[in-house]
Amino acid sequence: MSARLRENRLIVRTPEGVVFALPLAGPLTRFLAWLVDCGIVLAAQSALSGFLPLMGVIGADMGTAVAILLFFALNMGYGLAAEWFWRGQTVGKRLLGLRVMDAGGLRLQFSQIALRNLLRAVDILPGLYLAGGLACVLSSRAQRLGDLAANTVVVRGDRAGDIELPATVSGKYNSLRAWPHLEARLRQLVTPQEAGAALAALLRRNTLDPDARVRVFAAFAARFREKVPFPEEATFGLSDEALVRNVLDSLRGRAD
Amino acid sequence: MIVDIQRFLAAESPHWDELSAMLDRIDRDPAAPLPLEEARRFHYLYQRASTGLARLAGFPPDHPARRRLEPLVARAYAEAHSARAAGRRFRPLVWFFAEFPRTFRRRAAAFWVSLGVTLAGVLFGGLALYADQESKRVLMPFSHLMQDPAQRVQEEETAEEHRLDGGHGSFAAYLMTHNIRVSVTAMAFGLLFGLGSVVLLFYNGVMLGAVAADYILAGQTAFLAGWLLPHGSVEIPAILLAGQAGLVLGGALLGGGSPDPVRARLRAAAPDIVTLVGGVAVMLVWAGIVESFFSQYHEPVVPYWLKITFGAGELLLLTVFLAAAGRAGEGRA
C-alpha cells in the first residue's frame, strides 16, 4: 500500500493494485468548520450555564465544581468524542462535508483522533490557530501539526450519494444508427478516455457557460469527425452537442 | 474498459449499495463480530467495487461514478486492511490497571530523561534561591508564594476558619482541570522534537526547587513536606509522565537511529502517548481531590506526621503500581 499526494488529492494505492483518490480539505474550509464547532461549543456552554442555578441543589460549591468540570470536558472532549463516534467528523466538518481519515487510507484509530485533538494545544499558538494554519498551508497534505503527528488528513466530500445519470445518452433518436459501419469504426477508434471525457461534459453541460458549452461540444464533435468522417445525411441538422450524444450512444454497443 | 456507463452502473450499483449498507452496519457497531459468511461477502463486494473502480480509471476524476465509487472503496479498504482489534470494546479498568503501567514501562527511558531534567531544574532552582534570595520573584511567579514561609505557616496554623471552607469542591475541580491542561501542554510541546517538553519540565523543576529551598531555609521543612507530599506524590509524578509522553513524541520525530520512516514511528508512538496522557489525567483527578480536601489542612487540624505518612504511602503505592501492575499479561500484550 502506498499513499501520496498529487494535485491536492490524497492518492492511495491498495495492495490489490487499485488506486483511489480523495480530495484534501484546504485551510479555509477547515477554518470555517472550526468556527462552526466553536459556535457549537459556545452554544452548549451557554445552555449549561442556564442549568447552573439548578446545580445549586447539590450545594453552591459542588455545583460550581460540576460546572467547571463540564465546561472543561466540553472544551477538551467535544472534538475527540464527535470524531470518534462520527468516524472523523464533528458538526462543523459534517456541515462542510469534511472528514478526518488516516493518511494511509486505513481505519482511523482512537489514538490518532485523541492525539490530533490533544495537539491543538500547540496548533492554536500563538492564537487563532496560526501555527496549525501555517503548517496546513505549508504541508503537502494540508495537515496541521496535530495531523502530522497523528498521521491523519482531512478530506473533502462526504460519502457520495446515488449517481444521477440522466438519460443523456439513450432514449433519443440516433441518426448514426442507420450507419452501422460508422458505428463500428467509432467503437474501434474512440478511446475510453475520450468517451469518458465526452460523457463527463454531457453530464455537466447545464453547469457550463453557454459560450463554453458551445466551444466544448464543438471540440468534441470535431474530434469525432476527425476520427470518422460522417456523411452529411447522418449529421444533417444535428448540433455539435447532439452529435456527441449520438456518438456516445453508438459507442454503447461495445462490450464492457 | 467501459463505454456503456449506464449498463455498467445498472449492473454494479446494487453491489455498491450492498457494500455501503454493510459498511454502515460495521460503522454503527465496530466491535460486533462479523460472521464468516458475511466477511466473505464483504470481501467479495470490496473486490468487485475495487475492480469497478479500476475499470473507471480512464474516466475523469470528477465523473459521478468515480465520485461515488472512490469514497466507497476507500471505506471498504480501510475496513478490509485495518486490524479488527481496533474494534475491541474499551475496558477502562483493564486500560488503567494494566495497559497504562505497561506503557509506562515500555517507554521508561523517556521517563528517566523526564525525571533527570526535572531534578536538574529542582537543583538549579534550589541553588539559585540559596545564592540569591531576591531571585524569588523571578523563580516563583505566584503571588501567594511571595510571602515569608514562617509567616505563612503561622497564619495557616493559627487560622480559626479555613479559607477554603465551603469551596473545596470548586477548588478541586479547578486544580484538576488546570493541571490536566498543563500536562497536555507538556506533552504537546514534545512536537518541538522534545525540546518544548524539556523546557517545561526544567521550568517546573526550577519552581519546585525554589519553593522547597525557600521553606527549608526558613526552617519549615515539616510544613513543606506535610503540605506538598499528600498531593505532590501523585501530581509531580503525573507531570513527569506527561513530560515522558512529550519526549516519546519528540523521540518519534527524531528517530534516534530507527530505520523506520517518521510516519511509521509516529504511528507506533501515538497509542502510547495517548495512554500516558490518559493515565496522567486520572492521576491528576486524584491529586486535585487530595490537594483541595486534605493538603490544605495543617497542624493542629491534621498532624504533619499523618500527612507525610499519607503522602509517602501514596508514592510507594504509585511506584509499585507503575513498576508491577499488568505484568501478568505483558507477554501477550
Interface residues (C-beta under 8 A of the other chain):
Chain A: M1 R9 V12 T14 P15 E16 G17 V18 V19 F20 A21 L22 G59 A60 D61 M62 T64 A65 V66 I68 L69 F72 M76 R87 M101 D102 A103 G104 G105 L106 R107 L108 Q109 F110 S111 Q112 A114 L115 L118 L119 A121 V122 L145 L148 A149 A150 N151 G157 D158 R159 A160 G161 D162 I163 E164 L165 V169 S170 R187 T191 P192 Q193 A195 G196 A197 L199 A200 L203 L251 R252 G253 R254 D256
Chain B: M1 I2 V3 D4 I5 Q6 R7 F8 L9 S13 S20 D27 Q47 S50 T51 L53 A54 R55 A57 G58 F59 P60 P61 D62 H63 P64 A65 R67 R68 E70 P71 L72 V73 A74 R75 Y77 A78 E79 H81 S82 A86 F90 G166 G167 H168 G169 S170 A172 A173 Y174 M176 T177 I180 R181 V184 T185 M187 A188 F189 L191 G196 L249 L253 R263 L266 R267 A270 P271 I273 V274 T275 V277 G278
